């Protein structure tokens, strides 16, 4: 082999090694550094929720609607998944922009709020920024998801899971699949990318409210293992 060929091969090898290092650094950033960023934001959001929920607020008179106003990026609920052993709770924020989802799972504005009639729709990352929905592929019919809010605890039981195209917005309707129907159920839809490390499709977990209780009652049986 000529000296020119050997030099060329060494150059190619060095280039490939450099590219490999760059890819490894990028993966480390995506999987580790973004997780640290999200963990810091989750701590802040959790502290804000604790302070907000501890502060007594005036309530409307009986029969009057309770006003609900959520700012984008605001934490307003905590997501628990007791059916997934070891799953750490996540503060849910209002909004699903890129910036919102860096802080945690995001509630799609305009969809129902926990416990209300209609469809609560929450999206989250499956691989980066703490990967709050990393294990959602393990959820099956009968598993439970609990949303904790200032008003109480709302237990949803998984009815089905599916994989759809990113354009399948019908899963977010108040009555999934029918944009004009009036809701008569209290549903929860969780959405995330599928498969992992790809945005080619969406994993959809659909659940229905099966229990509700006030915060004063403490965590529901689904979380304590009782009942």
LUMBARO-193097 format. One line per field, with one value per atom (N, C-alpha, C): residue in one letter; atom name; y, x, z. Coordinates in steps of 0.02 Angstrom, whole numbers. Example, Ala and Ser with C-alpha at 12.3 -4.5 7.8 and 13.67 -1.06 7.14 Angstrom:
BEGIN
code	c(a / a / a / s / s / s)
site	c(N / CA / C / N / CA / C)
y	c(-284 / -225 / -165 / -112 / -53 / 2)
x	c(660 / 615 / 660 / 642 / 684 / 645)
z	c(390 / 390 / 390 / 354 / 357 / 394)
# end
This chain:
BEGIN
code	c(x / x / x / x / x / x / x / x / x / x / x / x / x / x / x / x / x / x / x / x / x / x / x / x / x / x / x / x / x / x / x / x / x / x / x / x / x / x / x / x / x / x / x / x / x / x / x / x / x / x / x / x / x / x / x / x / x / x / x / x / x / x / x / x / x / x / x / x / x / x / x / x / x / x / x / x / x / x / x / x / x / x / x / x / x / x / x / x / x / x / x / x / x / x / x / x / x / x / x / x / x / x / x / x / x / x / x / x / x / x / x / x / x / x / x / x / x / x / x / x / x / x / x / x / x / x / x / x / x / x / x / x / x / x / x / x / x / x / x / x / x / x / x / x / x / x / x / x / x / x / x / x / x / x / x / x / x / x / x / x / x / x / x / x / x / x / x / x / x / x / x / x / x / x / x / x / x / x / x / x / x / x / x / x / x / x / x / x / x / x / x / x / x / x / x / x / x / x / x / x / x / x / x / x / x / x / x / x / x / x / x / x / x / x / x / x / x / x / x / x / x / x / x / x / x / x / x / x / x / x / x / x / x / x / x / x / x / x / x / x / x / x / x / x / x / x / x / x / x / x / x / x / x / x / x / x / x / x / x / x / x / x / x / x / x / x / x / x / x / x / x / x / x / x / x / x / x / x / x / x / x / x / x / x / x / x / x / x / x / x / x / x / x / x / x / x / x / x / x / x / x / x / x / x / x / x / x / x / x / x / x / x / x / x / x / x / x / x / x / x / x / x / x / x / x / x / x / x / x / x / x / x / x / x / x / x / x / x / x / x / x / x / x / x / x / x / x / x / x / x / x / x / x / x / x / x / x / x / x / x / x / x / x / x / x / x / x / x / x / x / x / x / x / x / x / x / x / x / x / x / x / x / x / x / x / x / x / x / x / x / x / x / x / x / x / x / x / x / x / x / x / x / x / x / x / x / x / x / x / x / x / x / x / x / x / x / x / x / x / x / x / x / x / x / x / x / x / x / x / x / x / x / x / x / x / x / x / x / x / x / x / x / x / x / x / x / x / x / x / x / x / x / x / x / x / x / x / x / x / x / x / x / x / x / x / x / x / x / x / x / x / x / x / x / x / x / x / x / x / x / x / x / x / x / x / x / x / x / x / x / x / x / x / x / x / x / x / x / x / x / x / x / x / x / x / x / x / x / x / x / x / x / x / x / x / x / x / x / x / x / x / x / x / x / x / x / x / x / x / x / x / x / x / x / x / x / x / x / x / x / x / x / x / x / x / x / x / x / x / x / x / x / x / x / x / x / x / x / x / x / x / x / x / x / x / x / x / x / x / x / x / x / x / x / x / x / x / x / x / x / x / x / x / x / x / x / x / x / x / x / x / x / x / x / x / x / x / x / x / x / x / x / x / x / x / x / x / x / x / x / x / x / x / x / x / x / x / x / x / x / x / x / x / x / x / x / x / x / x / x / x / x / x / x / x / x / x / x / x / x / x / x / x / x / x / x / x / x / x / x / x / x / x / x / x / x / x / x / x / x / x / x / x / x / x / x / x / x / x / x / x / x / x / x / x / x / x / x / x / x / x)
site	c(N / CA / C / N / CA / C / N / CA / C / N / CA / C / N / CA / C / N / CA / C / N / CA / C / N / CA / C / N / CA / C / N / CA / C / N / CA / C / N / CA / C / N / CA / C / N / CA / C / N / CA / C / N / CA / C / N / CA / C / N / CA / C / N / CA / C / N / CA / C / N / CA / C / N / CA / C / N / CA / C / N / CA / C / N / CA / C / N / CA / C / N / CA / C / N / CA / C / N / CA / C / N / CA / C / N / CA / C / N / CA / C / N / CA / C / N / CA / C / N / CA / C / N / CA / C / N / CA / C / N / CA / C / N / CA / C / N / CA / C / N / CA / C / N / CA / C / N / CA / C / N / CA / C / N / CA / C / N / CA / C / N / CA / C / N / CA / C / N / CA / C / N / CA / C / N / CA / C / N / CA / C / N / CA / C / N / CA / C / N / CA / C / N / CA / C / N / CA / C / N / CA / C / N / CA / C / N / CA / C / N / CA / C / N / CA / C / N / CA / C / N / CA / C / N / CA / C / N / CA / C / N / CA / C / N / CA / C / N / CA / C / N / CA / C / N / CA / C / N / CA / C / N / CA / C / N / CA / C / N / CA / C / N / CA / C / N / CA / C / N / CA / C / N / CA / C / N / CA / C / N / CA / C / N / CA / C / N / CA / C / N / CA / C / N / CA / C / N / CA / C / N / CA / C / N / CA / C / N / CA / C / N / CA / C / N / CA / C / N / CA / C / N / CA / C / N / CA / C / N / CA / C / N / CA / C / N / CA / C / N / CA / C / N / CA / C / N / CA / C / N / CA / C / N / CA / C / N / CA / C / N / CA / C / N / CA / C / N / CA / C / N / CA / C / N / CA / C / N / CA / C / N / CA / C / N / CA / C / N / CA / C / N / CA / C / N / CA / C / N / CA / C / N / CA / C / N / CA / C / N / CA / C / N / CA / C / N / CA / C / N / CA / C / N / CA / C / N / CA / C / N / CA / C / N / CA / C / N / CA / C / N / CA / C / N / CA / C / N / CA / C / N / CA / C / N / CA / C / N / CA / C / N / CA / C / N / CA / C / N / CA / C / N / CA / C / N / CA / C / N / CA / C / N / CA / C / N / CA / C / N / CA / C / N / CA / C / N / CA / C / N / CA / C / N / CA / C / N / CA / C / N / CA / C / N / CA / C / N / CA / C / N / CA / C / N / CA / C / N / CA / C / N / CA / C / N / CA / C / N / CA / C / N / CA / C / N / CA / C / N / CA / C / N / CA / C / N / CA / C / N / CA / C / N / CA / C / N / CA / C / N / CA / C / N / CA / C / N / CA / C / N / CA / C / N / CA / C / N / CA / C / N / CA / C / N / CA / C / N / CA / C / N / CA / C / N / CA / C / N / CA / C / N / CA / C / N / CA / C / N / CA / C / N / CA / C / N / CA / C / N / CA / C / N / CA / C / N / CA / C / N / CA / C / N / CA / C / N / CA / C / N / CA / C / N / CA / C / N / CA / C / N / CA / C / N / CA / C / N / CA / C / N / CA / C / N / CA / C / N / CA / C / N / CA / C / N / CA / C / N / CA / C / N / CA / C / N / CA / C / N / CA / C / N / CA / C / N / CA / C / N / CA / C / N / CA / C / N / CA / C / N / CA / C / N / CA / C / N / CA / C / N / CA / C / N / CA / C / N / CA / C / N / CA / C / N / CA / C / N / CA / C / N / CA / C / N / CA / C / N / CA / C / N / CA / C / N / CA / C / N / CA / C / N / CA / C / N / CA / C / N / CA / C / N / CA / C / N / CA / C / N / CA / C)
y	c(-60 / 0 / 62 / 109 / 169 / 214 / 258 / 305 / 350 / 368 / 411 / 376 / 311 / 274 / 267 / 253 / 247 / 312 / 367 / 433 / 446 / 428 / 437 / 395 / 333 / 289 / 315 / 340 / 369 / 429 / 469 / 527 / 507 / 455 / 430 / 403 / 366 / 337 / 391 / 443 / 497 / 534 / 542 / 575 / 535 / 469 / 426 / 426 / 427 / 430 / 495 / 549 / 615 / 615 / 588 / 585 / 542 / 487 / 445 / 481 / 520 / 558 / 610 / 643 / 693 / 661 / 602 / 566 / 547 / 522 / 502 / 563 / 619 / 680 / 704 / 699 / 719 / 674 / 608 / 562 / 576 / 591 / 606 / 668 / 718 / 779 / 764 / 727 / 713 / 672 / 623 / 576 / 596 / 633 / 649 / 722 / 766 / 838 / 863 / 843 / 868 / 843 / 783 / 757 / 799 / 824 / 867 / 933 / 959 / 1022 / 1012 / 958 / 945 / 931 / 895 / 880 / 945 / 992 / 1057 / 1093 / 1093 / 1126 / 1091 / 1025 / 987 / 1004 / 1012 / 1031 / 1099 / 1145 / 1213 / 1210 / 1173 / 1168 / 1135 / 1084 / 1050 / 1097 / 1137 / 1185 / 1236 / 1259 / 1308 / 1278 / 1215 / 1183 / 1175 / 1154 / 1144 / 1209 / 1264 / 1329 / 1351 / 1341 / 1362 / 1323 / 1257 / 1216 / 1226 / 1249 / 1261 / 1328 / 1371 / 1438 / 1436 / 1446 / 1444 / 1499 / 1481 / 1529 / 1535 / 1594 / 1601 / 1558 / 1525 / 1482 / 1516 / 1501 / 1531 / 1505 / 1543 / 1523 / 1458 / 1418 / 1356 / 1369 / 1328 / 1334 / 1376 / 1414 / 1455 / 1415 / 1424 / 1388 / 1412 / 1366 / 1384 / 1405 / 1467 / 1490 / 1452 / 1436 / 1401 / 1440 / 1462 / 1499 / 1473 / 1444 / 1416 / 1454 / 1474 / 1506 / 1453 / 1466 / 1419 / 1410 / 1348 / 1332 / 1323 / 1337 / 1332 / 1259 / 1237 / 1171 / 1172 / 1121 / 1122 / 1053 / 1001 / 933 / 890 / 834 / 786 / 719 / 690 / 627 / 569 / 522 / 462 / 401 / 352 / 290 / 231 / 216 / 162 / 93 / 85 / 20 / 6 / 58 / 49 / 55 / -1 / -2 / 45 / 86 / 132 / 195 / 206 / 266 / 327 / 376 / 438 / 486 / 520 / 568 / 627 / 654 / 710 / 767 / 828 / 886 / 898 / 906 / 919 / 994 / 1020 / 1092 / 1104 / 1166 / 1185 / 1203 / 1171 / 1185 / 1128 / 1123 / 1070 / 1097 / 1159 / 1187 / 1152 / 1162 / 1133 / 1153 / 1217 / 1242 / 1211 / 1203 / 1174 / 1102 / 1062 / 991 / 978 / 1029 / 1022 / 1021 / 1048 / 1053 / 994 / 956 / 899 / 883 / 835 / 820 / 882 / 890 / 950 / 934 / 974 / 968 / 1011 / 981 / 1018 / 1069 / 1133 / 1184 / 1173 / 1184 / 1175 / 1107 / 1058 / 993 / 994 / 943 / 942 / 944 / 966 / 964 / 901 / 879 / 817 / 815 / 761 / 751 / 777 / 820 / 851 / 806 / 821 / 786 / 803 / 753 / 764 / 724 / 750 / 713 / 754 / 733 / 764 / 736 / 779 / 755 / 782 / 735 / 752 / 719 / 758 / 733 / 736 / 692 / 693 / 659 / 675 / 644 / 572 / 532 / 461 / 444 / 489 / 474 / 531 / 593 / 649 / 690 / 739 / 783 / 743 / 696 / 656 / 597 / 596 / 541 / 520 / 566 / 548 / 492 / 483 / 431 / 372 / 363 / 311 / 242 / 228 / 160 / 152 / 200 / 197 / 143 / 115 / 58 / -4 / -3 / -59 / -55 / 1 / 8 / -34 / -69 / -112 / -101 / -129 / -123 / -145 / -104 / -119 / -83 / -58 / -18 / 49 / 80 / 143 / 200 / 259 / 321 / 370 / 404 / 450 / 521 / 567 / 638 / 671 / 703 / 739 / 814 / 846 / 919 / 950 / 1015 / 1051 / 1029 / 1008 / 988 / 917 / 873 / 804 / 755 / 692 / 636 / 607 / 595 / 569 / 507 / 450 / 386 / 366 / 356 / 335 / 264 / 222 / 154 / 148 / 119 / 112 / 66 / 89 / 49 / 20 / 57 / 31 / 72 / 42 / 77 / 66 / 113 / 108 / 148 / 136 / 174 / 208 / 274 / 311 / 357 / 386 / 435 / 500 / 541 / 605 / 652 / 641 / 684 / 663 / 610 / 583 / 624 / 686 / 731 / 710 / 665 / 644 / 611 / 588 / 557 / 609 / 673 / 726 / 757 / 737 / 766 / 748 / 788 / 774 / 705 / 687 / 618 / 594 / 555 / 535 / 508 / 537 / 514 / 553 / 593 / 630 / 702 / 749 / 819 / 855 / 829 / 864 / 833 / 774 / 740 / 774 / 772 / 799 / 745 / 762 / 711 / 688 / 624 / 596 / 552 / 555 / 517 / 563 / 541 / 577 / 536 / 559 / 520 / 552 / 512 / 536 / 504 / 545 / 521 / 543 / 495 / 509 / 495 / 542 / 535 / 543 / 503 / 509 / 481 / 493 / 470 / 394 / 365 / 293 / 280 / 233 / 198 / 245 / 219 / 261 / 286 / 347 / 380 / 396 / 399 / 416 / 455 / 499 / 536 / 514 / 455 / 430 / 418 / 395 / 380 / 406 / 394 / 413 / 353 / 343 / 294 / 329 / 300 / 329 / 282 / 309 / 272 / 307 / 271 / 300 / 267 / 310 / 286 / 322 / 295 / 324 / 332 / 387 / 400 / 346 / 316 / 263 / 279 / 331 / 350 / 421 / 455 / 524 / 535 / 574 / 589 / 656 / 686 / 750 / 740 / 792 / 788 / 770 / 792 / 778 / 703 / 665 / 593 / 556 / 591 / 558 / 520 / 491 / 456 / 399 / 386 / 333 / 264 / 214 / 146 / 121 / 147 / 125 / 141 / 193 / 213 / 181 / 162 / 135 / 60 / 29 / -44 / -72 / -29 / -51 / -61 / -99 / -107 / -156)
x	c(43 / 0 / 44 / 28 / 68 / 60 / 109 / 106 / 46 / 28 / -31 / -94 / -101 / -160 / -163 / -104 / -103 / -123 / -99 / -116 / -192 / -219 / -291 / -332 / -310 / -346 / -342 / -283 / -276 / -323 / -328 / -373 / -445 / -465 / -534 / -546 / -498 / -506 / -513 / -471 / -475 / -542 / -566 / -630 / -687 / -685 / -737 / -735 / -674 / -668 / -696 / -681 / -708 / -784 / -811 / -884 / -914 / -880 / -904 / -907 / -854 / -853 / -909 / -920 / -973 / -1041 / -1053 / -1116 / -1125 / -1072 / -1077 / -1092 / -1060 / -1073 / -1144 / -1169 / -1238 / -1287 / -1274 / -1317 / -1316 / -1256 / -1250 / -1291 / -1287 / -1326 / -1401 / -1423 / -1494 / -1522 / -1484 / -1510 / -1494 / -1441 / -1420 / -1428 / -1398 / -1401 / -1472 / -1512 / -1581 / -1620 / -1603 / -1636 / -1622 / -1560 / -1542 / -1581 / -1588 / -1625 / -1698 / -1728 / -1798 / -1805 / -1759 / -1762 / -1762 / -1720 / -1718 / -1785 / -1814 / -1878 / -1934 / -1931 / -1982 / -1979 / -1919 / -1912 / -1944 / -1931 / -1961 / -2037 / -2062 / -2134 / -2167 / -2134 / -2162 / -2164 / -2112 / -2111 / -2167 / -2177 / -2230 / -2299 / -2310 / -2374 / -2386 / -2336 / -2343 / -2363 / -2331 / -2348 / -2418 / -2435 / -2501 / -2557 / -2549 / -2601 / -2608 / -2555 / -2557 / -2590 / -2597 / -2625 / -2701 / -2739 / -2812 / -2838 / -2889 / -2916 / -2991 / -3019 / -3091 / -3126 / -3180 / -3218 / -3282 / -3306 / -3369 / -3427 / -3482 / -3542 / -3570 / -3606 / -3635 / -3676 / -3666 / -3702 / -3667 / -3616 / -3578 / -3519 / -3503 / -3446 / -3380 / -3334 / -3269 / -3223 / -3198 / -3158 / -3092 / -3072 / -3009 / -2970 / -2911 / -2869 / -2798 / -2772 / -2705 / -2661 / -2603 / -2554 / -2511 / -2490 / -2446 / -2382 / -2362 / -2302 / -2314 / -2376 / -2392 / -2405 / -2376 / -2390 / -2457 / -2498 / -2564 / -2587 / -2550 / -2570 / -2507 / -2516 / -2461 / -2484 / -2444 / -2460 / -2427 / -2469 / -2444 / -2465 / -2420 / -2437 / -2420 / -2463 / -2447 / -2441 / -2469 / -2465 / -2395 / -2353 / -2283 / -2240 / -2216 / -2178 / -2117 / -2109 / -2053 / -2060 / -2119 / -2130 / -2133 / -2090 / -2089 / -2142 / -2177 / -2229 / -2199 / -2240 / -2219 / -2270 / -2245 / -2288 / -2308 / -2373 / -2399 / -2406 / -2382 / -2386 / -2440 / -2463 / -2510 / -2472 / -2491 / -2459 / -2415 / -2408 / -2368 / -2318 / -2297 / -2245 / -2179 / -2130 / -2063 / -2038 / -2046 / -2022 / -2060 / -2126 / -2166 / -2145 / -2137 / -2122 / -2051 / -2009 / -1943 / -1948 / -2003 / -2012 / -2051 / -2084 / -2123 / -2181 / -2223 / -2282 / -2325 / -2355 / -2395 / -2467 / -2512 / -2584 / -2602 / -2637 / -2657 / -2712 / -2698 / -2749 / -2813 / -2869 / -2934 / -2964 / -2923 / -2951 / -2973 / -3010 / -3039 / -2985 / -3005 / -2961 / -2977 / -2929 / -2940 / -3007 / -3043 / -3107 / -3166 / -3154 / -3210 / -3235 / -3295 / -3324 / -3283 / -3269 / -3230 / -3166 / -3114 / -3053 / -2993 / -2960 / -2899 / -2842 / -2807 / -2754 / -2686 / -2640 / -2574 / -2521 / -2472 / -2417 / -2351 / -2304 / -2240 / -2186 / -2123 / -2067 / -2058 / -2031 / -2020 / -1946 / -1902 / -1830 / -1788 / -1807 / -1766 / -1803 / -1768 / -1796 / -1830 / -1791 / -1815 / -1859 / -1881 / -1921 / -1978 / -2025 / -2080 / -2125 / -2128 / -2171 / -2131 / -2070 / -2026 / -2056 / -2092 / -2118 / -2191 / -2219 / -2291 / -2309 / -2259 / -2272 / -2290 / -2277 / -2294 / -2365 / -2399 / -2467 / -2515 / -2559 / -2609 / -2677 / -2728 / -2796 / -2799 / -2831 / -2837 / -2787 / -2733 / -2685 / -2717 / -2691 / -2720 / -2670 / -2696 / -2659 / -2697 / -2661 / -2693 / -2669 / -2716 / -2700 / -2719 / -2670 / -2680 / -2683 / -2735 / -2741 / -2758 / -2764 / -2783 / -2852 / -2895 / -2963 / -2966 / -2922 / -2926 / -2886 / -2904 / -2871 / -2919 / -2894 / -2936 / -2902 / -2934 / -2906 / -2937 / -2895 / -2916 / -2891 / -2934 / -2915 / -2906 / -2849 / -2833 / -2883 / -2911 / -2959 / -2926 / -2880 / -2846 / -2784 / -2739 / -2681 / -2679 / -2649 / -2645 / -2586 / -2568 / -2516 / -2547 / -2539 / -2570 / -2519 / -2539 / -2497 / -2495 / -2442 / -2439 / -2496 / -2528 / -2582 / -2650 / -2653 / -2717 / -2742 / -2760 / -2783 / -2850 / -2885 / -2951 / -2948 / -2889 / -2884 / -2889 / -2881 / -2883 / -2953 / -3001 / -3067 / -3100 / -3148 / -3185 / -3217 / -3242 / -3263 / -3215 / -3164 / -3114 / -3145 / -3124 / -3148 / -3208 / -3239 / -3300 / -3296 / -3278 / -3268 / -3332 / -3391 / -3454 / -3494 / -3476 / -3515 / -3507 / -3560 / -3557 / -3530 / -3481 / -3451 / -3499 / -3497 / -3536 / -3493 / -3427 / -3380 / -3323 / -3288 / -3230 / -3168 / -3132 / -3078 / -3010 / -2959 / -2889 / -2853 / -2819 / -2779 / -2706 / -2661 / -2589 / -2556 / -2516 / -2485 / -2409 / -2373 / -2300 / -2275 / -2211 / -2183 / -2175 / -2178 / -2170 / -2139 / -2091 / -2059 / -2011 / -1977 / -1929 / -1876 / -1853 / -1802 / -1828 / -1894 / -1922 / -1986 / -2002 / -2065 / -2110 / -2097 / -2134 / -2207 / -2222 / -2290 / -2303 / -2364 / -2382 / -2411 / -2388 / -2418 / -2474 / -2533 / -2591 / -2616 / -2622 / -2651 / -2716 / -2772 / -2837 / -2865 / -2888 / -2913 / -2978 / -3015 / -3078 / -3080 / -3109 / -3113 / -3154 / -3125 / -3160 / -3166 / -3132 / -3138 / -3114 / -3144 / -3123 / -3133 / -3087 / -3093 / -3060 / -3075 / -3046 / -2975 / -2937 / -2868 / -2869 / -2920 / -2924 / -2929 / -2952 / -2959 / -2893 / -2842 / -2778 / -2774 / -2716 / -2708 / -2758 / -2781 / -2831 / -2802 / -2846 / -2825 / -2777 / -2785 / -2742 / -2669 / -2656 / -2588 / -2562 / -2606 / -2584 / -2583 / -2614 / -2617 / -2673 / -2716 / -2772 / -2833 / -2880 / -2943 / -2938)
z	c(0 / 0 / 0 / -42 / -47 / 14 / 24 / 80 / 74 / 12 / 2 / 25 / 8 / 29 / 105 / 137 / 209 / 243 / 216 / 243 / 237 / 180 / 169 / 218 / 229 / 275 / 347 / 366 / 433 / 441 / 388 / 391 / 399 / 361 / 367 / 437 / 463 / 530 / 583 / 578 / 627 / 621 / 560 / 550 / 582 / 571 / 599 / 675 / 703 / 777 / 803 / 768 / 789 / 787 / 732 / 726 / 782 / 798 / 852 / 918 / 932 / 995 / 995 / 939 / 935 / 947 / 917 / 927 / 1000 / 1031 / 1102 / 1146 / 1131 / 1170 / 1161 / 1099 / 1086 / 1124 / 1123 / 1159 / 1234 / 1260 / 1331 / 1348 / 1304 / 1316 / 1315 / 1263 / 1256 / 1314 / 1337 / 1387 / 1459 / 1469 / 1537 / 1554 / 1513 / 1529 / 1527 / 1476 / 1474 / 1534 / 1559 / 1619 / 1680 / 1685 / 1741 / 1738 / 1678 / 1669 / 1692 / 1670 / 1688 / 1762 / 1793 / 1864 / 1905 / 1884 / 1919 / 1913 / 1854 / 1845 / 1883 / 1885 / 1923 / 1997 / 2024 / 2095 / 2107 / 2061 / 2067 / 2063 / 2014 / 2006 / 2066 / 2093 / 2152 / 2212 / 2221 / 2276 / 2267 / 2205 / 2192 / 2207 / 2186 / 2199 / 2273 / 2309 / 2381 / 2415 / 2395 / 2424 / 2405 / 2341 / 2317 / 2350 / 2356 / 2385 / 2460 / 2492 / 2564 / 2581 / 2531 / 2542 / 2534 / 2588 / 2582 / 2537 / 2496 / 2449 / 2459 / 2445 / 2449 / 2398 / 2417 / 2372 / 2351 / 2290 / 2267 / 2308 / 2308 / 2344 / 2314 / 2354 / 2328 / 2265 / 2216 / 2153 / 2101 / 2123 / 2075 / 2048 / 1984 / 1956 / 1986 / 1994 / 2020 / 1962 / 1963 / 1907 / 1902 / 1841 / 1830 / 1777 / 1795 / 1749 / 1755 / 1702 / 1703 / 1654 / 1677 / 1634 / 1600 / 1539 / 1505 / 1545 / 1553 / 1592 / 1666 / 1688 / 1759 / 1778 / 1834 / 1860 / 1897 / 1885 / 1917 / 1940 / 1924 / 1944 / 1951 / 1986 / 1992 / 1964 / 1921 / 1888 / 1926 / 1948 / 1981 / 1939 / 1933 / 1897 / 1942 / 1991 / 2038 / 2006 / 1946 / 1912 / 1886 / 1880 / 1860 / 1921 / 1946 / 2009 / 2004 / 2056 / 2059 / 2018 / 1990 / 1948 / 1993 / 1980 / 2019 / 1993 / 2038 / 2016 / 1978 / 1933 / 1891 / 1897 / 1903 / 1901 / 1828 / 1816 / 1749 / 1740 / 1684 / 1670 / 1617 / 1614 / 1562 / 1499 / 1443 / 1380 / 1355 / 1289 / 1259 / 1208 / 1217 / 1173 / 1189 / 1147 / 1159 / 1227 / 1244 / 1309 / 1367 / 1360 / 1414 / 1427 / 1374 / 1382 / 1407 / 1405 / 1435 / 1512 / 1538 / 1610 / 1639 / 1596 / 1620 / 1574 / 1592 / 1551 / 1543 / 1484 / 1471 / 1454 / 1483 / 1471 / 1410 / 1362 / 1303 / 1321 / 1314 / 1330 / 1292 / 1327 / 1295 / 1306 / 1325 / 1342 / 1416 / 1436 / 1503 / 1557 / 1616 / 1674 / 1715 / 1756 / 1794 / 1830 / 1821 / 1853 / 1815 / 1766 / 1729 / 1673 / 1650 / 1593 / 1531 / 1491 / 1431 / 1432 / 1399 / 1388 / 1411 / 1465 / 1489 / 1445 / 1409 / 1364 / 1389 / 1402 / 1428 / 1384 / 1363 / 1322 / 1360 / 1342 / 1376 / 1336 / 1353 / 1318 / 1341 / 1294 / 1309 / 1317 / 1294 / 1298 / 1326 / 1313 / 1335 / 1389 / 1417 / 1468 / 1524 / 1550 / 1606 / 1586 / 1523 / 1496 / 1543 / 1558 / 1603 / 1579 / 1512 / 1485 / 1457 / 1480 / 1454 / 1459 / 1513 / 1526 / 1507 / 1472 / 1458 / 1408 / 1374 / 1331 / 1371 / 1437 / 1481 / 1508 / 1498 / 1523 / 1482 / 1516 / 1483 / 1515 / 1484 / 1511 / 1584 / 1625 / 1696 / 1740 / 1711 / 1750 / 1769 / 1821 / 1844 / 1842 / 1829 / 1828 / 1873 / 1918 / 1965 / 1953 / 1946 / 1942 / 2008 / 2039 / 2102 / 2087 / 2110 / 2101 / 2168 / 2167 / 2228 / 2253 / 2206 / 2224 / 2251 / 2228 / 2252 / 2211 / 2218 / 2184 / 2133 / 2072 / 2019 / 1989 / 1998 / 1976 / 1910 / 1860 / 1793 / 1780 / 1752 / 1735 / 1660 / 1640 / 1569 / 1535 / 1479 / 1439 / 1378 / 1347 / 1288 / 1272 / 1234 / 1207 / 1132 / 1096 / 1024 / 998 / 936 / 903 / 842 / 836 / 782 / 749 / 693 / 659 / 698 / 691 / 726 / 709 / 651 / 628 / 656 / 695 / 720 / 779 / 767 / 820 / 850 / 816 / 840 / 909 / 929 / 996 / 1051 / 1033 / 1084 / 1092 / 1050 / 1055 / 1121 / 1142 / 1204 / 1201 / 1142 / 1128 / 1073 / 1090 / 1040 / 977 / 920 / 856 / 829 / 872 / 850 / 875 / 831 / 852 / 871 / 853 / 866 / 923 / 946 / 998 / 1066 / 1105 / 1173 / 1220 / 1261 / 1305 / 1359 / 1373 / 1428 / 1473 / 1462 / 1503 / 1526 / 1577 / 1603 / 1585 / 1533 / 1504 / 1516 / 1508 / 1510 / 1451 / 1412 / 1356 / 1366 / 1365 / 1373 / 1305 / 1281 / 1215 / 1221 / 1181 / 1179 / 1113 / 1098 / 1035 / 1034 / 974 / 965 / 897 / 894 / 950 / 986 / 1037 / 1072 / 1022 / 1034 / 993 / 923 / 915 / 850 / 860 / 813 / 815 / 757 / 731 / 673 / 688 / 749 / 769 / 840 / 864 / 932 / 969 / 1031 / 1075 / 1114 / 1113 / 1145 / 1201 / 1261 / 1317 / 1336 / 1331 / 1347 / 1410 / 1456 / 1520 / 1537 / 1585 / 1606 / 1682 / 1705 / 1777 / 1812 / 1863 / 1901 / 1975 / 1998 / 2069 / 2078 / 2127 / 2143 / 2217 / 2247 / 2318 / 2332 / 2389 / 2407 / 2433 / 2433 / 2460 / 2534 / 2569 / 2640 / 2654 / 2606 / 2614 / 2607 / 2583 / 2574 / 2509 / 2493 / 2429 / 2422 / 2361 / 2350 / 2359 / 2363 / 2374 / 2319 / 2259 / 2204 / 2217 / 2259 / 2274 / 2338 / 2382 / 2447 / 2448 / 2397 / 2395 / 2436 / 2464 / 2504 / 2459 / 2482 / 2447 / 2390)
# end
